[in-house]
Amino acid sequence: MANADVRSTTHSTTQAERIRKVSNAEAELVAELVKVRAEISALESRKNEIAEVLNKLFGKQETESEYDLLINRNRELVRMKWKSRPDVDKKKLAEAFPDAFAKCQKVITYAEIVTLHK
């Protein structure tokens, strides 16, 4: 790690923060990531707006819809397909079986890239 520094940090962690210097080209990737995340956010917002309109066209309720298929000029455009999957009501489980719920809880550790560069 030729480009690495180790400095203490003021964060609420007991470990020293490990720092690596990167090239200008690598730093540009961070700027690109910020831009791509903004674009994804805008696309997600637009997708949600479109889905809201389509759900109204389908007459979608919580577990059923008035229509199954949207057509234009006798051409099928989009279909509403209902799916089911098993799920666990965690609140109900915790209330009914608090000991089992506590014993089954787990902590999931994962990494997330948090951009500081704007």
Backbone torsions as a table, in degrees:
resi	resn	phi	psi	omega
1	MET	NA	73.4	-177.7
2	ALA	-65.1	-32.4	-177.7
3	ASN	-96.2	15.3	-174.1
4	ALA	-98.9	142.4	173.7
5	ASP	-121.6	151.1	171.5
6	VAL	-122.6	121.2	-179.9
7	ARG	-128.7	152.6	173.0
8	SER	-77.5	157.1	-175.4
9	THR	-125.6	157.8	178.6
10	THR	-94.5	2.5	177.7
11	HIS	-65.1	165.3	-177.0
12	SER	-80.6	42.8	177.6
13	THR	-119.9	156.3	180.0
14	THR	-93.0	-8.0	-179.9
15	GLN	-88.1	151.2	173.7
16	ALA	-74.8	144.0	179.3
17	GLU	-78.4	130.8	179.1
18	ARG	-96.8	124.6	-173.6
19	ILE	-118.9	137.2	177.4
20	ARG	-124.0	130.2	174.3
21	LYS	-80.0	140.0	-179.5
22	VAL	-124.6	162.4	-179.6
23	SER	-73.0	168.1	176.6
24	ASN	-61.2	-40.1	178.9
25	ALA	-62.7	-40.2	178.1
26	GLU	-68.9	-35.7	177.7
27	ALA	-65.5	-33.2	177.9
28	GLU	-63.7	-28.7	177.0
29	LEU	-61.8	-34.9	178.5
30	VAL	-65.1	-45.1	177.9
31	ALA	-60.9	-40.4	178.2
32	GLU	-64.9	-39.4	178.2
33	LEU	-61.1	-42.8	178.2
34	VAL	-59.5	-45.0	-179.5
35	LYS	-64.4	-45.9	-178.8
36	VAL	-63.6	-41.6	178.0
37	ARG	-61.8	-39.1	178.0
38	ALA	-64.8	-41.6	178.3
39	GLU	-64.4	-42.5	178.7
40	ILE	-61.9	-43.4	179.6
41	SER	-60.6	-43.4	178.6
42	ALA	-64.5	-41.4	178.7
43	LEU	-66.0	-39.9	177.4
44	GLU	-62.5	-41.6	178.1
45	SER	-62.0	-45.2	179.4
46	ARG	-64.5	-41.6	177.9
47	LYS	-58.7	-43.6	-180.0
48	ASN	-65.4	-38.4	176.8
49	GLU	-62.2	-45.7	-179.9
50	ILE	-64.3	-44.6	-179.7
51	ALA	-61.5	-37.5	178.9
52	GLU	-62.6	-44.1	178.1
53	VAL	-64.3	-45.8	-179.9
54	LEU	-63.1	-40.8	178.3
55	ASN	-60.2	-37.9	176.7
56	LYS	-66.8	-40.3	178.0
57	LEU	-63.3	-35.9	177.1
58	PHE	-74.1	-17.2	-173.5
59	GLY	70.1	38.2	-174.2
60	LYS	-70.2	130.5	171.6
61	GLN	-110.7	-166.4	-176.3
62	GLU	-64.9	-43.3	-176.7
63	THR	-128.6	12.2	178.6
64	GLU	-157.3	165.7	176.3
65	SER	-135.4	155.3	-179.9
66	GLU	-72.0	-33.4	-178.9
67	TYR	-125.6	152.8	178.5
68	ASP	-104.9	-21.3	-170.9
69	LEU	-143.0	136.4	173.0
70	LEU	-109.3	131.1	-179.2
71	ILE	-126.3	160.6	174.0
72	ASN	-145.1	124.7	-179.0
73	ARG	53.2	43.8	179.6
74	ASN	63.2	19.7	178.1
75	ARG	-112.7	128.7	177.9
76	GLU	-67.6	129.0	-179.6
77	LEU	-104.1	-52.5	-174.8
78	VAL	-155.5	146.1	-176.5
79	ARG	-120.9	142.8	174.3
80	MET	-91.5	118.9	179.9
81	LYS	-118.3	123.8	-179.9
82	TRP	-92.5	138.2	179.2
83	LYS	-129.6	155.8	174.7
84	SER	-128.4	147.5	174.9
85	ARG	-147.3	148.6	178.8
86	PRO	-67.5	147.0	178.6
87	ASP	-149.0	162.9	179.1
88	VAL	-117.8	129.3	175.1
89	ASP	-79.8	96.9	-174.4
90	LYS	-63.4	-36.3	179.8
91	LYS	-64.8	-46.0	179.4
92	LYS	-64.3	-41.1	178.6
93	LEU	-62.2	-44.7	-179.8
94	ALA	-63.6	-37.3	179.8
95	GLU	-72.3	-41.9	-175.6
96	ALA	-79.3	-35.7	-175.8
97	PHE	-136.1	68.5	-174.4
98	PRO	-59.9	-37.9	-180.0
99	ASP	-66.1	-46.5	179.4
100	ALA	-64.2	-39.6	179.3
101	PHE	-62.1	-45.5	-179.9
102	ALA	-63.7	-40.1	-178.9
103	LYS	-70.3	-24.3	-177.6
104	CYS	-93.4	-7.1	179.3
105	GLN	-70.8	146.9	178.0
106	LYS	-142.5	156.9	177.2
107	VAL	-101.0	129.5	178.0
108	ILE	-104.5	123.8	179.1
109	THR	-103.9	131.9	179.8
110	TYR	-148.1	162.8	179.9
111	ALA	-101.7	146.0	176.8
112	GLU	-138.1	132.6	177.8
113	ILE	-84.4	115.5	-179.4
114	VAL	-106.8	112.7	-176.5
115	THR	-82.0	133.0	176.6
116	LEU	-100.3	-27.6	-179.6
117	HIS	-76.6	131.9	179.3
118	LYS	-112.2	NA	NA
